[in-house]
């Protein structure tokens, strides 16, 4: 099932960290482990963010993380620090992450590349077919329940 991202303004830091873990899944759908993230944060930033700290932040058990921890997590996931505090930044970054996530799928890449150069009318027709397929599979209903609008 596609990742839906944080669902409402004011979403918690925990929900945003959880979203980043889910969206960072590889093509096989496997999320990076806390141990992998911890080791990579240390290697990239020099800041130690332990496995327990990551788990506590992701689940909401730790409510007041140090700014250096948030900065290190942001750097690891490639998002601005404001991603955790500013709903507009979160929304913009999540839209970019959703696109990147979709483009990991070679079938989506193929469709996008083959659509390039088509007329506006042909693109509108293809978009209609895709919207119909999404509705038939209940994908837009899932997004609407999550508080996001179809793109």
C-alpha positions in Angstrom: 0.0 0.0 0.0 1.4 3.4 -0.9 2.6 5.6 2.0 0.2 8.4 2.7 2.4 10.7 4.7 1.5 12.8 7.7 -2.3 13.3 7.7 -3.0 16.7 9.2 -1.5 20.0 10.1 0.3 20.0 13.4 1.3 16.4 13.0 3.7 15.3 15.7 7.4 14.9 15.3 6.9 11.2 15.9 4.4 10.9 13.0 6.8 12.8 10.7 9.8 10.5 11.7 7.6 7.5 11.1 6.6 8.8 7.7 10.3 9.3 6.8 11.2 5.7 7.8 8.3 4.3 5.7 9.1 6.4 2.7 12.8 5.4 2.9 11.9 1.8 2.2 13.9 0.3 -0.6 12.4 -1.1 -3.8 11.7 -4.3 -1.9 9.5 -2.4 0.6 11.8 -3.0 3.5 12.4 -0.1 5.8 15.9 0.7 7.0 16.5 -0.7 10.5 17.1 1.6 13.5 20.6 0.2 13.6 21.2 1.1 10.0 19.8 4.6 10.4 21.8 5.1 13.6 25.1 4.0 12.0 24.5 6.2 8.9 23.6 9.2 11.0 26.8 8.9 12.9 28.8 8.4 9.6 27.2 11.4 7.9 26.9 13.9 10.7 29.2 12.7 13.5 26.2 12.9 15.9 25.3 9.7 17.8 21.6 9.0 17.7 21.1 5.6 19.3 18.7 2.9 18.3 16.6 3.4 21.5 16.4 7.2 20.8 15.2 6.6 17.2 12.6 4.1 18.4 11.4 6.5 21.2 11.2 9.4 18.8 9.4 7.4 16.1 6.8 6.0 18.5 6.3 9.3 20.5 7.7 7.9 23.7 10.3 10.8 23.7 8.5 14.0 23.3 11.3 16.6 23.5 14.3 15.7 21.5 17.5 17.7 21.3 17.8 20.0 18.4 21.1 18.3 17.4 19.2 15.0 17.2 16.5 16.5 15.0 19.1 18.1 12.8 21.0 14.8 12.4 17.8 12.9 11.5 16.8 15.6 9.0 20.2 15.4 7.4 20.1 11.6 7.2 16.7 11.7 5.5 17.5 14.6 3.3 14.8 17.0 4.6 15.1 20.5 6.0 14.9 20.8 9.8 11.7 22.8 9.4 10.1 19.6 8.0 9.5 18.7 11.7 8.0 22.0 12.7 6.4 23.8 9.8 3.3 22.3 8.2 3.8 24.1 4.9 7.4 22.7 4.6 6.2 19.3 5.6 3.5 19.3 2.9 5.9 20.5 0.2 8.6 18.0 1.1 6.1 15.2 1.4 4.8 15.9 -2.2 8.4 15.7 -3.4 9.1 12.5 -1.5 5.9 11.0 -2.9 7.1 11.7 -6.4 10.5 10.3 -5.7 8.9 7.2 -4.2 6.7 6.7 -7.2 9.6 7.1 -9.6 11.5 4.2 -7.9 9.0 1.9 -9.6 10.3 1.2 -13.1 6.8 0.7 -14.4 5.9 4.3 -13.3 9.1 5.5 -14.9 8.2 3.7 -18.2 4.7 5.3 -18.2 6.1 8.8 -17.5 8.8 8.5 -20.2 6.4 7.1 -22.8 3.9 9.9 -22.1 6.5 12.5 -22.7 5.9 14.4 -25.9 2.2 13.5 -26.2 -0.3 16.2 -26.8 -2.3 17.9 -24.0 -5.4 16.0 -25.1 -3.6 12.6 -25.0 -2.2 13.4 -21.6 -5.6 14.4 -20.3 -7.0 11.1 -21.7 -4.2 9.1 -20.0 -4.8 11.0 -16.7 -8.5 10.0 -16.9 -7.6 6.4 -17.4 -5.2 6.5 -14.4 -7.8 8.3 -12.2 -10.4 5.6 -13.1 -7.9 2.8 -12.3 -7.0 4.5 -8.9 -10.7 4.8 -8.0 -11.3 1.2 -9.0 -8.5 0.1 -6.7 -9.7 2.4 -3.9 -6.5 4.4 -3.8 -8.1 7.8 -3.8 -10.5 6.8 -1.0 -7.5 5.8 1.1 -5.8 9.1 0.5 -9.0 11.1 1.3 -9.4 9.2 4.6 -5.8 10.0 5.4 -6.6 13.7 4.9 -4.8 14.2 1.6 -6.2 15.1 -1.7 -5.5 13.3 -4.9 -2.9 14.9 -7.1 
